[in-house]
Amino acid sequence: MERKTRGNVLNQVTNGKQFRFPSVPQGTRRARHWETRFGARDFGGFQDCFFRDRPMDTARIAVVGAGVVGLSTAVCISKLVPRCFVTVISDKFTPDTTSDVAAGMLIPHTYPEGLLCLPFHHDRKFPEVSPAMLNHTPIHKQKQWFRETFNHLFAIANSAEAGDAGVHLVSGWQIFQSTPTEEVPFWADVVLGFRKMTEAELKKFPQYVFGQAFTTLKCECPAYLPWLEKRIKGSGGWTLTRRIEDLWELHPSFDIVVNCSGLGSRQLAGDSKIFPVRGQVLQVQAPWVEHFIRDGSGLTYIYPGTSHVTLGGTRQKGDWNLSPDAENSREILSRCCALEPSLHGACNIREKVGLRPYRPGVRLQTELLARGGQRLPVVHHYGHGSGGISVHWGTALEAARLVSECVHALRTPIPKSKL
């Protein structure tokens, strides 16, 4: 196993495997990214090496998945859960995640069939799943997640970290070919300066009869994900490049597993309800485009960023194809040029494809895996579809609270029966 680090190294052999550690002064942190291909049966060596010299009550937490949901969850856990050690494990890190393809605009998407979010009891009894527990996500919960995410990113946008994190404000219009049922959406008081478009503004879009003008945030994941990784490592966490085939292989090396694997949950959680919705976008050079334009259907959009303008998109249910489609690209460019004719002059067109992890509702739930008398608490956090960027910090805070409850339960002694 090769470690990416500088300086002297010390060799240690565990379970027949050779690991390389840096020689660092006591009290400083080790470099924290590893690449490994060893199998599940060798994870004991990982446990011995990574958790050496840790206090006995340190909660060892594995977060599976390194997209925006996984990394933000790892950061929230590090902040909210005392005496924990977080390791992010994924076969893909930025720039190779689905999140890297996302346009990153904070405009909420609703979850029509709800959220699975169950309480965790402190008597060390983990809740079981039943269909009756599936509830519609209340609007106030969706708004809470969006507000928490907006406030988190707005603070970054107003800080010296804004450039490194890839977070900035952008103003523009959402336009409709017919007047929507709700002219003022539930999130209107979260974004900045929300108002109805004037007749003069609508003249720019002759095929549209109604519009909303507001300022929101754009979170560019190719910069934001490395920024989150830096926070994880700064708090003492690790990242590990490895493909997980079964969540149980993380037992007993970890006390708690957080499943943020997105579409990988079809295998890891046996969840047939999650499916891909293919999204293809174009990234173009058009620096004169400074305002976002979004069709109310969410299918056609123009999102200016710091280095390029993102043009979208497609919404192809059940399509696993990650190769760009030339016909899709022509359609996207045609639709976007109809909204902003100046895009005919755009250059350096690049095609990007990502698979959105859609589900009838976000799964945010604690489950207990059990085999042969052994148990492993798992917090599931996946299924955000195309709305992940807009609510990622709010749902990550929710997942971190579930992890905190798991940690409390594991640290609470089981009372002995009185004979």
N, C-alpha and C positions, 0 to 999 in steps of 0.2 A: 504494500500500500504506500503510495507516494504522497507526501505531504507538501503542500505549496507554502513554503516559508523561507525565511532567510536566517542566516546565522548558524551557529553550531547546533548539532543534533546529538541526542543520545539514543542509542538503540535499545529497544526492549523487545523481548520475545514472549508472546502470550498465546497459549493454545496452538503452538506451532507456527504462528504468524509473526512476522517481524514488523514492528511499528516504529516510526521515527518521531521523536519528540524534540522540541527545541530546548536548548539549555538556556534558561532564563532565570533572573534573580528571583528569590522568594518574594511573594507578594505581588508580582506582576502577572499579567494574563498571557496565556499561550496563544499563538496564532490559531485560528479557529476554523479553517476550511480544509476538509478532507475529501479525497476521492477514493472510492473503494469499490471493489467488485466481489468481496468475499461473501459467502453464502450465509444463510440464516443460522446454520449450525455453528458458525464462527463468531456470532454476535457476542458471545460471552467475552471474547478477547476485547472487543470494543468496549464492553461494560467495564472490564477491569482497568483499562487504560484511561478512559474518559472520566470515570468517576472516582479515581484514586484521590485520596486526601479531601474528599468532600464530607461535610458533616453528615451524620447518620440520618438526620431528619430532613435533609435536602430532597425535595421532590424532583425526580428526574422525569422531564416532560419532553416527549417527541412530538413535533409538529410535522405532519406529512403533507408536503406541497409547498412550493416556493413561488406561487403567483402572488397577486396583491392580497388575496384573502389569507393565505398561509403566513406571509411575512408580517402583515399587520397584526395578525393574531399572536404571533410569537412576540412582537414588541409589546402588545398589551399585556400578555401574560407576565413578561419580565417586569412590567411596571406595577401590576396589580397583585401578583401572587408572591408573598414573601418566601424566602429560603427555597427558591426553585432554580433548576438548571435546565435551560431550554436548548434543544437541538433541533434544527430544521433539516429534514431529510427529504430529498427529492432527486429524481433522475434528471430533471431539467431546472436550471436556474436562468435568470435573465442573461442574455437577450432571447432565450428560446422558449419562453412561456407564452400561454395564450394572452396573458395580461399585457405583454409587450406589443401586441397587435391592437389592443383596445385604443379607441380615440381618446378616452379619458375625460369626457365632459360630464360635469355634475348636473345631470337632468334626470330626475327620478323615473324609475320604471316600477309599475305596480306589480304585485304578486297576487293574481286573481284567485288562486286556490290555496293560499295560506302558507303558514309557517308551522313547522313541527318544533316546538320549544317547550320542553318539559322541566318541571322543577326537580331538584336533586335533594334527597332527604339526608339529613345528617346522621341517621342511624346506621349508615353504611349499607343501606338497602338501595340498590339502583333501580330506577323505574323500568318497567317493561313497555314495549311498544305495542300499541293496539290501534286499529283504524279509528276508533272513537276519539283518540287523542289528537287527530288532525283538525286544526282550527284555522279559520280564515285569519290572515294577518290584519289586525286592526289598523286603520289609517293612522291613528296616533302613534303606533309602533313604527310604521314605515317613516313617518315624519320625524320621530325621535332618532332613528338611525341616520336619516339624511342630515338632520341638523347637527348631530354629533360629528358626522363625517365632514360637513361643510365647515364647522367651527375649527376642527382639527387642521384642515387644509388652508383655511383662511389665515390662521395663525402662522402657518409656514409661509404663505404668500407675503405676509407682512414682516417677515424676518430676513436676516442675512442668509438664511438657508434656502431661500426661494429658488435661486438659480440652480444650486446643486440638486435640489429635490424635484425640479421640473414642475413647479406649481405656480400658476399665475392666473390673474383675473382676465376674463374675456367677455365682451358684451355682444349682443346680437339679437336675433329674432327667431321665434318659433311661429310658423305660419300654417294656416288651415284653409282647405278648399271649401269647407262648410263650418259654420259656427259650432264649436264644441259644446256639449251639454254643460260642462263646468268651465265657464270662461275664466274663472280664477281657481287654479289647482291648489291642492292642499299644501304644496311646498312654496307658494308664492311669497310668504313672509320670511322664508329662509334665505332665498337668493336676494340680491341687491337690486333695488329700484324697479321692481316688477310693476308693469303697467300695460294697458291695452295700447296696441299700435294705433297711430293716427292714420287718417285717410291719406295724408301726404306720404307717409312711410309705405303704406300698402301699394302705392302706385308703382313701386319698384317690383312688385310681384303681381302682375295683372290677373293671373289665374287664381289668386287667393282672395278670400273675402274677410278674413279675420286673422289677427296676429297678436302675439305677446312679445314685449320687449323687456329684457332684463340683463343683468350682469351675473355671471356665475364663475365657477372655477374650472380650470383645465389641469388635469393631473397626468403628466406625461410619464408613463410607466418605465420606459427605458432609462430614465433618470431617477424616478421615484423608487423603483425596486432596489437598486444599489444603495440608495439613501437609507431605506429600511434595513437592508442587510448590515449596513454600518452601525445602525442603532442596536441591532441584535448583538453584534460582536462587541460593541462598546459596553453592553450590560453583562458581558461574560458568557454569552451564548455561542453556539457553534453552528456551522452549516456542514452538511454531509451529502455528497453526491452519491446517491445509491437508489436503485429501483426496488421498491417494496412490492412483493408479490402477495403478501398476506399480513394483515396488521398484527397477527399473533406472533410473527417472527420478532417483533420488538419486545416481547416478554421473554425473560424477566429484566432485560436491560433498562427498561423504562417503567416507571410507576403509572404513568398516564400517557395516553396517546390522543392527539388532536388530529382528526382526519379532515384536512383541507385539500383533498386531492382532486376536487372538481369531477371531471368525467371519469377519472380513475376510480371513483366510488362505485361504478358499475361492477367492478371486480372486487375492490377492497371491502366494500360494504354490502355487496350483493344487491345493489339498488337498481332495479330495472326501470325505475321511474325517471332516472336522469338520462338525458339524451343530448346529442350535439345539435346545435343550430349554427350552420356554417355562415361565417361572416367574411366577406371579401371587401377590402378597402384599397384605395389608391392614395399614395403619398406623393404630393407634387410640390414643385417650387412655384409659388405665386405670392411673393411677399407683399403685394399690394392689397391682398385680401386680409382685412383686419377684424371683421365682424363675423360671428358664426351665423349660419342660416340652417334651420332645421325644419323639415316638413313635419307637420304634426303627427303623421303616421310613424315617424321614427325611421323610415326606410331610406330616405334621401337626406343627406346632411353635408355641410361644409364647415369644418372645424379648423380654424387657423391655430398654429402652434409656433413654438420658438424657432424650429428649424424647417418645418414644412407645413403644408395644409393637408388635412385628411379629408378625403372624399369618400362618401359611402352611399349605399352599402348593399349587402344582401342579407337575407334571412331564410336560410335553406334548412328546413327541419330534417333531422336524421341523416344529413350528408356528412360523411367523415373525410371527404377529400380535402387535403391540405395544399393541393397544387392550384395556382391561380388559373382562372378560366378567362380566356380572351374575350368571349362574348359578354361575360359579366362585367369586365373592365370597360368595354364599349358602352354598355348600358349605364353604368355608374357615371362615366364621364358625360354622357349625353344628358342625363337627368340633372346633374350638378351644373352643367353649362346653361341649362334652361333657367335655373335659378340665378346664376351669376355668369353672364355671358363672357366676362373678362377671363374666365378660366380657359377659354380657347387658346389663350396665350401661355398657359402653364407649361412648364418643362420638367425634365428629369422625373418622369412618371415611374413610380415603383409600385408593384402589386404586393399586397400582404393578405394572408388568410389566417383566420383563427376560428376555433370551435368553441362557441359559447356553451357553458354547462347548464342547460335548462332542466328544470324540474317543476312539477306542479306547485311547489313551494320550497323556499329555502329550508334545508334541514339543519336545525340548530338544536341539538339534542344530546343527552348523555345516555350511553348504552354500556352495559357490562358484558364483556366477553368472558366465557368460562370454558376451560378445558381441563379435564383430569384433576379437578379440585382446585385449580389455579384460576385467578380472576385478573382481568385487565380492564380498567375503566377507559372508555373511549368517548371523547366529545366530538360529535360530527358537526362540521361547519362547511357546507357546500351547497351548490345548486342555485347560485345567484343569477344565472342567465346573463343578459346584457346589462343588468343593473349593478354589477359588482362594484365598480368604481364609485358609484354614487352613494353606496351605503356601507362600504367595506370597513370603515373605522367603527361605525356604530355596531355592526354585527360582530366585529372582532372584540369589542368591549363586552358584548353579551357572552361570547364564547369564553372569554377570560374569566368572567364571573362563574360560569359553569365549571371551569377548571379549578377555580378557587374553592368551590364547594366540594369537588372531588378530593382535593388536597386536604381540606378540613376533615372529610369523612375518613380518609386513610390515616390521618394523624390522631383521630379520636379512638381511644382504647375501647375495645368491645367489653361491656360489663360481664363479669363472670356470674354464672347462675348460682343462686344461693341454695345449698343443699340442706 
